[in-house]
């Protein structure tokens, strides 16, 4: 299966982003984008591509350990752009060093 590791933003951040996305949906060409549900919005830490099903339990345990040993950190939405012509992204500012440590 295709897997990635991600951090889920708090509701306040996705609410702010949803407000901005509503305005973007009205722009010319927006109908060519693949709009995803708000509850699937995330900060991608690592894309792992195809992972064998047998590897998932060990990988899950390792990711849980990494998450539990990481103290809370603050991020704010900052900037954005697009990948190709179909996917939008939002940037972050704040304690991005903590985000990078999780991604390592």
C-alpha positions as CSV (number, residue, x, y, z in Angstrom):
1,X,0.0,0.0,0.0
2,X,1.1,3.6,-0.5
3,X,2.0,5.3,2.8
4,X,3.2,8.6,4.1
5,X,3.8,10.0,7.6
6,X,2.1,13.3,8.4
7,X,1.2,15.7,11.2
8,X,-2.5,16.7,11.4
9,X,-3.0,20.4,12.0
10,X,-5.5,21.5,14.7
11,X,-9.0,22.5,13.8
12,X,-8.3,26.2,14.0
13,X,-5.7,25.9,11.3
14,X,-7.8,23.9,9.0
15,X,-10.7,26.3,9.5
16,X,-8.4,29.2,8.5
17,X,-7.2,27.2,5.5
18,X,-10.8,26.3,4.5
19,X,-11.7,30.0,4.4
20,X,-8.9,30.7,2.0
21,X,-9.7,27.6,-0.1
22,X,-13.3,28.7,-0.5
23,X,-12.0,31.9,-2.2
24,X,-9.6,29.9,-4.3
25,X,-12.4,27.6,-5.6
26,X,-14.0,30.7,-7.3
27,X,-10.9,31.4,-9.4
28,X,-10.7,30.5,-13.1
29,X,-9.2,27.0,-13.5
30,X,-10.0,25.9,-10.0
31,X,-12.3,23.2,-11.3
32,X,-9.2,21.5,-12.7
33,X,-7.8,20.9,-9.2
34,X,-8.5,17.9,-7.1
35,X,-10.1,19.3,-3.9
36,X,-9.8,17.1,-0.9
37,X,-11.9,17.0,2.3
38,X,-10.8,19.2,5.1
39,X,-10.3,16.2,7.5
40,X,-7.6,14.8,5.2
41,X,-5.4,18.0,5.2
42,X,-2.0,17.4,6.7
43,X,1.7,18.3,6.8
44,X,3.5,15.5,5.0
45,X,6.7,14.4,6.8
46,X,7.7,11.5,4.6
47,X,6.3,9.7,1.6
48,X,7.2,6.0,1.7
49,X,5.6,4.9,-1.6
50,X,4.7,1.3,-1.7
51,X,5.1,-0.5,1.6
52,X,4.5,-4.2,2.1
53,X,1.5,-5.0,4.4
54,X,3.7,-7.0,6.7
55,X,5.9,-4.0,7.4
56,X,3.0,-1.8,8.6
57,X,2.8,-2.9,12.2
58,X,6.5,-2.3,12.9
59,X,6.4,1.0,11.0
60,X,3.4,2.1,13.0
61,X,5.1,1.3,16.3
62,X,8.2,3.2,15.3
63,X,6.1,6.3,14.3
64,X,4.2,6.1,17.5
65,X,7.4,6.1,19.5
66,X,8.7,9.1,17.6
67,X,5.5,11.0,18.1
68,X,5.4,10.2,21.9
69,X,8.9,11.4,22.5
70,X,8.3,14.7,20.6
71,X,7.2,17.6,22.8
72,X,4.3,19.8,21.6
73,X,5.4,22.4,19.1
74,X,3.8,25.4,17.5
75,X,3.3,26.1,13.8
76,X,1.4,28.6,11.8
77,X,0.2,28.6,8.2
78,X,2.6,30.6,6.0
79,X,2.6,30.8,2.2
80,X,1.5,28.2,-0.3
81,X,1.7,27.1,-3.8
82,X,1.0,24.2,-6.1
83,X,2.6,21.0,-7.3
84,X,2.0,20.6,-11.0
85,X,-1.5,21.7,-12.0
86,X,-3.6,19.7,-9.6
87,X,-2.3,19.8,-6.0
88,X,-2.1,22.8,-3.7
89,X,0.1,23.1,-0.6
90,X,0.3,25.3,2.4
91,X,3.6,26.2,4.1
92,X,4.4,26.5,7.8
93,X,6.3,28.8,10.0
94,X,7.2,28.5,13.7
95,X,9.0,25.5,15.2
96,X,9.8,23.9,11.8
97,X,12.9,22.4,13.4
98,X,10.6,20.1,15.4
99,X,8.8,19.2,12.2
100,X,12.1,18.4,10.5
101,X,13.1,16.2,13.4
102,X,9.9,14.1,13.1
103,X,10.6,13.8,9.4
104,X,14.1,12.5,9.9
